[in-house]
Amino acid sequence: MKHIEQYEQSGYTPVSGKFTLFLRNCVIWQIIQFAWINLKMTILIVKSHH
């Protein structure tokens, strides 16, 4: 049985991949996400007022 040390890498949060980091820093992707969330909220509000 392997002894697990308290401060091994497996005890920390996983590191994001290159594609995930790219999407987090891509301004165009952020604008698309912002527009999509706003569209969903607008649809929800319009439906709730009928």
mmCIF file as gemmi writes it, N, C-alpha and C atoms, coordinates in Angstrom:
data_model
loop_
_atom_site.group_PDB
_atom_site.id
_atom_site.type_symbol
_atom_site.label_atom_id
_atom_site.label_alt_id
_atom_site.label_comp_id
_atom_site.label_asym_id
_atom_site.label_entity_id
_atom_site.label_seq_id
_atom_site.pdbx_PDB_ins_code
_atom_site.Cartn_x
_atom_site.Cartn_y
_atom_site.Cartn_z
_atom_site.occupancy
_atom_site.B_iso_or_equiv
_atom_site.pdbx_formal_charge
_atom_site.auth_seq_id
_atom_site.auth_asym_id
_atom_site.pdbx_PDB_model_num
ATOM 1 N N . MET Axp A 1 ? 0.845 -1.183 0 1 0 ? 1 A 1
ATOM 2 C CA . MET Axp A 1 ? 0 0 0 1 0 ? 1 A 1
ATOM 3 C C . MET Axp A 1 ? 0.89 1.246 0 1 0 ? 1 A 1
ATOM 4 N N . LYS Axp A 2 ? 0.59 2.184 -0.911 1 0 ? 2 A 1
ATOM 5 C CA . LYS Axp A 2 ? 1.4 3.393 -1.045 1 0 ? 2 A 1
ATOM 6 C C . LYS Axp A 2 ? 0.981 4.422 0.004 1 0 ? 2 A 1
ATOM 7 N N . HIS Axp A 3 ? 1.993 5 0.632 1 0 ? 3 A 1
ATOM 8 C CA . HIS Axp A 3 ? 1.741 6.057 1.609 1 0 ? 3 A 1
ATOM 9 C C . HIS Axp A 3 ? 1.527 7.376 0.857 1 0 ? 3 A 1
ATOM 10 N N . ILE Axp A 4 ? 0.421 8.05 1.113 1 0 ? 4 A 1
ATOM 11 C CA . ILE Axp A 4 ? 0.115 9.317 0.445 1 0 ? 4 A 1
ATOM 12 C C . ILE Axp A 4 ? 0.587 10.463 1.324 1 0 ? 4 A 1
ATOM 13 N N . GLU Axp A 5 ? 1.46 11.277 0.769 1 0 ? 5 A 1
ATOM 14 C CA . GLU Axp A 5 ? 1.958 12.443 1.5 1 0 ? 5 A 1
ATOM 15 C C . GLU Axp A 5 ? 0.898 13.543 1.493 1 0 ? 5 A 1
ATOM 16 N N . GLN Axp A 6 ? 0.928 14.371 2.496 1 0 ? 6 A 1
ATOM 17 C CA . GLN Axp A 6 ? -0.073 15.415 2.644 1 0 ? 6 A 1
ATOM 18 C C . GLN Axp A 6 ? 0.018 16.473 1.536 1 0 ? 6 A 1
ATOM 19 N N . TYR Axp A 7 ? 1.206 16.776 1.061 1 0 ? 7 A 1
ATOM 20 C CA . TYR Axp A 7 ? 1.369 17.87 0.12 1 0 ? 7 A 1
ATOM 21 C C . TYR Axp A 7 ? 1.741 17.392 -1.281 1 0 ? 7 A 1
ATOM 22 N N . GLU Axp A 8 ? 1.245 16.244 -1.699 1 0 ? 8 A 1
ATOM 23 C CA . GLU Axp A 8 ? 1.487 15.777 -3.066 1 0 ? 8 A 1
ATOM 24 C C . GLU Axp A 8 ? 0.619 16.565 -4.042 1 0 ? 8 A 1
ATOM 25 N N . GLN Axp A 9 ? 0.965 16.524 -5.317 1 0 ? 9 A 1
ATOM 26 C CA . GLN Axp A 9 ? 0.216 17.222 -6.357 1 0 ? 9 A 1
ATOM 27 C C . GLN Axp A 9 ? -1.244 16.76 -6.399 1 0 ? 9 A 1
ATOM 28 N N . SER Axp A 10 ? -1.499 15.487 -6.076 1 0 ? 10 A 1
ATOM 29 C CA . SER Axp A 10 ? -2.861 14.962 -6.12 1 0 ? 10 A 1
ATOM 30 C C . SER Axp A 10 ? -3.77 15.621 -5.082 1 0 ? 10 A 1
ATOM 31 N N . GLY Axp A 11 ? -3.209 16.319 -4.136 1 0 ? 11 A 1
ATOM 32 C CA . GLY Axp A 11 ? -4 16.989 -3.114 1 0 ? 11 A 1
ATOM 33 C C . GLY Axp A 11 ? -4.443 18.384 -3.511 1 0 ? 11 A 1
ATOM 34 N N . TYR Axp A 12 ? -3.976 18.876 -4.638 1 0 ? 12 A 1
ATOM 35 C CA . TYR Axp A 12 ? -4.292 20.229 -5.074 1 0 ? 12 A 1
ATOM 36 C C . TYR Axp A 12 ? -5.329 20.218 -6.191 1 0 ? 12 A 1
ATOM 37 N N . THR Axp A 13 ? -5.83 21.401 -6.516 1 0 ? 13 A 1
ATOM 38 C CA . THR Axp A 13 ? -6.788 21.559 -7.604 1 0 ? 13 A 1
ATOM 39 C C . THR Axp A 13 ? -6.113 21.226 -8.929 1 0 ? 13 A 1
ATOM 40 N N . PRO Axp A 14 ? -6.816 20.534 -9.831 1 0 ? 14 A 1
ATOM 41 C CA . PRO Axp A 14 ? -6.217 20.209 -11.129 1 0 ? 14 A 1
ATOM 42 C C . PRO Axp A 14 ? -5.89 21.473 -11.94 1 0 ? 14 A 1
ATOM 43 N N . VAL Axp A 15 ? -4.853 21.397 -12.728 1 0 ? 15 A 1
ATOM 44 C CA . VAL Axp A 15 ? -4.431 22.522 -13.56 1 0 ? 15 A 1
ATOM 45 C C . VAL Axp A 15 ? -5.237 22.494 -14.859 1 0 ? 15 A 1
ATOM 46 N N . SER Axp A 16 ? -5.734 23.66 -15.273 1 0 ? 16 A 1
ATOM 47 C CA . SER Axp A 16 ? -6.52 23.748 -16.502 1 0 ? 16 A 1
ATOM 48 C C . SER Axp A 16 ? -5.652 23.481 -17.72 1 0 ? 16 A 1
ATOM 49 N N . GLY Axp A 17 ? -6.292 22.966 -18.767 1 0 ? 17 A 1
ATOM 50 C CA . GLY Axp A 17 ? -5.589 22.688 -20.011 1 0 ? 17 A 1
ATOM 51 C C . GLY Axp A 17 ? -5.381 23.95 -20.838 1 0 ? 17 A 1
ATOM 52 N N . LYS Axp A 18 ? -4.628 23.803 -21.916 1 0 ? 18 A 1
ATOM 53 C CA . LYS Axp A 18 ? -4.317 24.953 -22.776 1 0 ? 18 A 1
ATOM 54 C C . LYS Axp A 18 ? -5.565 25.526 -23.417 1 0 ? 18 A 1
ATOM 55 N N . PHE Axp A 19 ? -6.494 24.655 -23.865 1 0 ? 19 A 1
ATOM 56 C CA . PHE Axp A 19 ? -7.706 25.135 -24.523 1 0 ? 19 A 1
ATOM 57 C C . PHE Axp A 19 ? -8.59 25.907 -23.544 1 0 ? 19 A 1
ATOM 58 N N . THR Axp A 20 ? -8.718 25.42 -22.331 1 0 ? 20 A 1
ATOM 59 C CA . THR Axp A 20 ? -9.512 26.111 -21.314 1 0 ? 20 A 1
ATOM 60 C C . THR Axp A 20 ? -8.918 27.478 -21.001 1 0 ? 20 A 1
ATOM 61 N N . LEU Axp A 21 ? -7.612 27.539 -20.867 1 0 ? 21 A 1
ATOM 62 C CA . LEU Axp A 21 ? -6.962 28.828 -20.61 1 0 ? 21 A 1
ATOM 63 C C . LEU Axp A 21 ? -7.147 29.777 -21.786 1 0 ? 21 A 1
ATOM 64 N N . PHE Axp A 22 ? -7.098 29.237 -23.01 1 0 ? 22 A 1
ATOM 65 C CA . PHE Axp A 22 ? -7.327 30.068 -24.195 1 0 ? 22 A 1
ATOM 66 C C . PHE Axp A 22 ? -8.732 30.664 -24.166 1 0 ? 22 A 1
ATOM 67 N N . LEU Axp A 23 ? -9.753 29.839 -23.865 1 0 ? 23 A 1
ATOM 68 C CA . LEU Axp A 23 ? -11.129 30.338 -23.842 1 0 ? 23 A 1
ATOM 69 C C . LEU Axp A 23 ? -11.321 31.381 -22.749 1 0 ? 23 A 1
ATOM 70 N N . ARG Axp A 24 ? -10.655 31.215 -21.627 1 0 ? 24 A 1
ATOM 71 C CA . ARG Axp A 24 ? -10.779 32.19 -20.536 1 0 ? 24 A 1
ATOM 72 C C . ARG Axp A 24 ? -10.182 33.538 -20.909 1 0 ? 24 A 1
ATOM 73 N N . ASN Axp A 25 ? -9.18 33.549 -21.781 1 0 ? 25 A 1
ATOM 74 C CA . ASN Axp A 25 ? -8.494 34.789 -22.145 1 0 ? 25 A 1
ATOM 75 C C . ASN Axp A 25 ? -8.931 35.354 -23.489 1 0 ? 25 A 1
ATOM 76 N N . CYS Axp A 26 ? -9.787 34.641 -24.222 1 0 ? 26 A 1
ATOM 77 C CA . CYS Axp A 26 ? -10.206 35.067 -25.559 1 0 ? 26 A 1
ATOM 78 C C . CYS Axp A 26 ? -11.36 36.07 -25.438 1 0 ? 26 A 1
ATOM 79 N N . VAL Axp A 27 ? -11.123 37.303 -25.873 1 0 ? 27 A 1
ATOM 80 C CA . VAL Axp A 27 ? -12.125 38.362 -25.757 1 0 ? 27 A 1
ATOM 81 C C . VAL Axp A 27 ? -13.356 38.035 -26.604 1 0 ? 27 A 1
ATOM 82 N N . ILE Axp A 28 ? -13.155 37.509 -27.798 1 0 ? 28 A 1
ATOM 83 C CA . ILE Axp A 28 ? -14.281 37.174 -28.68 1 0 ? 28 A 1
ATOM 84 C C . ILE Axp A 28 ? -15.18 36.132 -28.009 1 0 ? 28 A 1
ATOM 85 N N . TRP Axp A 29 ? -14.588 35.097 -27.416 1 0 ? 29 A 1
ATOM 86 C CA . TRP Axp A 29 ? -15.374 34.063 -26.728 1 0 ? 29 A 1
ATOM 87 C C . TRP Axp A 29 ? -16.138 34.65 -25.547 1 0 ? 29 A 1
ATOM 88 N N . GLN Axp A 30 ? -15.513 35.59 -24.815 1 0 ? 30 A 1
ATOM 89 C CA . GLN Axp A 30 ? -16.179 36.215 -23.679 1 0 ? 30 A 1
ATOM 90 C C . GLN Axp A 30 ? -17.386 37.036 -24.136 1 0 ? 30 A 1
ATOM 91 N N . ILE Axp A 31 ? -17.266 37.729 -25.271 1 0 ? 31 A 1
ATOM 92 C CA . ILE Axp A 31 ? -18.388 38.504 -25.819 1 0 ? 31 A 1
ATOM 93 C C . ILE Axp A 31 ? -19.525 37.58 -26.222 1 0 ? 31 A 1
ATOM 94 N N . ILE Axp A 32 ? -19.196 36.456 -26.855 1 0 ? 32 A 1
ATOM 95 C CA . ILE Axp A 32 ? -20.218 35.483 -27.254 1 0 ? 32 A 1
ATOM 96 C C . ILE Axp A 32 ? -20.93 34.936 -26.013 1 0 ? 32 A 1
ATOM 97 N N . GLN Axp A 33 ? -20.163 34.568 -24.994 1 0 ? 33 A 1
ATOM 98 C CA . GLN Axp A 33 ? -20.759 34.05 -23.76 1 0 ? 33 A 1
ATOM 99 C C . GLN Axp A 33 ? -21.654 35.096 -23.094 1 0 ? 33 A 1
ATOM 100 N N . PHE Axp A 34 ? -21.201 36.344 -23.062 1 0 ? 34 A 1
ATOM 101 C CA . PHE Axp A 34 ? -21.967 37.439 -22.472 1 0 ? 34 A 1
ATOM 102 C C . PHE Axp A 34 ? -23.291 37.623 -23.205 1 0 ? 34 A 1
ATOM 103 N N . ALA Axp A 35 ? -23.228 37.627 -24.541 1 0 ? 35 A 1
ATOM 104 C CA . ALA Axp A 35 ? -24.441 37.801 -25.35 1 0 ? 35 A 1
ATOM 105 C C . ALA Axp A 35 ? -25.398 36.625 -25.137 1 0 ? 35 A 1
ATOM 106 N N . TRP Axp A 36 ? -24.886 35.403 -25.084 1 0 ? 36 A 1
ATOM 107 C CA . TRP Axp A 36 ? -25.717 34.219 -24.914 1 0 ? 36 A 1
ATOM 108 C C . TRP Axp A 36 ? -26.43 34.236 -23.554 1 0 ? 36 A 1
ATOM 109 N N . ILE Axp A 37 ? -25.715 34.587 -22.499 1 0 ? 37 A 1
ATOM 110 C CA . ILE Axp A 37 ? -26.326 34.648 -21.166 1 0 ? 37 A 1
ATOM 111 C C . ILE Axp A 37 ? -27.392 35.738 -21.123 1 0 ? 37 A 1
ATOM 112 N N . ASN Axp A 38 ? -27.113 36.884 -21.727 1 0 ? 38 A 1
ATOM 113 C CA . ASN Axp A 38 ? -28.101 37.962 -21.753 1 0 ? 38 A 1
ATOM 114 C C . ASN Axp A 38 ? -29.335 37.568 -22.546 1 0 ? 38 A 1
ATOM 115 N N . LEU Axp A 39 ? -29.159 36.848 -23.646 1 0 ? 39 A 1
ATOM 116 C CA . LEU Axp A 39 ? -30.293 36.384 -24.441 1 0 ? 39 A 1
ATOM 117 C C . LEU Axp A 39 ? -31.152 35.421 -23.628 1 0 ? 39 A 1
ATOM 118 N N . LYS Axp A 40 ? -30.519 34.497 -22.929 1 0 ? 40 A 1
ATOM 119 C CA . LYS Axp A 40 ? -31.263 33.544 -22.105 1 0 ? 40 A 1
ATOM 120 C C . LYS Axp A 40 ? -32.035 34.262 -20.994 1 0 ? 40 A 1
ATOM 121 N N . MET Axp A 41 ? -31.399 35.256 -20.359 1 0 ? 41 A 1
ATOM 122 C CA . MET Axp A 41 ? -32.079 36 -19.297 1 0 ? 41 A 1
ATOM 123 C C . MET Axp A 41 ? -33.246 36.807 -19.856 1 0 ? 41 A 1
ATOM 124 N N . THR Axp A 42 ? -33.066 37.406 -21.03 1 0 ? 42 A 1
ATOM 125 C CA . THR Axp A 42 ? -34.125 38.192 -21.655 1 0 ? 42 A 1
ATOM 126 C C . THR Axp A 42 ? -35.324 37.308 -21.986 1 0 ? 42 A 1
ATOM 127 N N . ILE Axp A 43 ? -35.067 36.134 -22.535 1 0 ? 43 A 1
ATOM 128 C CA . ILE Axp A 43 ? -36.146 35.196 -22.849 1 0 ? 43 A 1
ATOM 129 C C . ILE Axp A 43 ? -36.889 34.793 -21.567 1 0 ? 43 A 1
ATOM 130 N N . LEU Axp A 44 ? -36.159 34.512 -20.527 1 0 ? 44 A 1
ATOM 131 C CA . LEU Axp A 44 ? -36.758 34.13 -19.252 1 0 ? 44 A 1
ATOM 132 C C . LEU Axp A 44 ? -37.633 35.244 -18.694 1 0 ? 44 A 1
ATOM 133 N N . ILE Axp A 45 ? -37.153 36.476 -18.76 1 0 ? 45 A 1
ATOM 134 C CA . ILE Axp A 45 ? -37.922 37.623 -18.252 1 0 ? 45 A 1
ATOM 135 C C . ILE Axp A 45 ? -39.173 37.862 -19.079 1 0 ? 45 A 1
ATOM 136 N N . VAL Axp A 46 ? -39.035 37.766 -20.412 1 0 ? 46 A 1
ATOM 137 C CA . VAL Axp A 46 ? -40.194 37.978 -21.296 1 0 ? 46 A 1
ATOM 138 C C . VAL Axp A 46 ? -41.244 36.912 -21.019 1 0 ? 46 A 1
ATOM 139 N N . LYS Axp A 47 ? -40.835 35.66 -20.849 1 0 ? 47 A 1
ATOM 140 C CA . LYS Axp A 47 ? -41.788 34.592 -20.556 1 0 ? 47 A 1
ATOM 141 C C . LYS Axp A 47 ? -42.476 34.794 -19.217 1 0 ? 47 A 1
ATOM 142 N N . SER Axp A 48 ? -41.745 35.308 -18.237 1 0 ? 48 A 1
ATOM 143 C CA . SER Axp A 48 ? -42.335 35.481 -16.9 1 0 ? 48 A 1
ATOM 144 C C . SER Axp A 48 ? -43.312 36.635 -16.834 1 0 ? 48 A 1
ATOM 145 N N . HIS Axp A 49 ? -43.259 37.575 -17.785 1 0 ? 49 A 1
ATOM 146 C CA . HIS Axp A 49 ? -44.161 38.737 -17.768 1 0 ? 49 A 1
ATOM 147 C C . HIS Axp A 49 ? -45.429 38.491 -18.579 1 0 ? 49 A 1
ATOM 148 N N . HIS Axp A 50 ? -45.615 37.324 -19.136 1 0 ? 50 A 1
ATOM 149 C CA . HIS Axp A 50 ? -46.835 37.022 -19.892 1 0 ? 50 A 1
ATOM 150 C C . HIS Axp A 50 ? -47.81 36.246 -19.074 1 0 ? 50 A 1
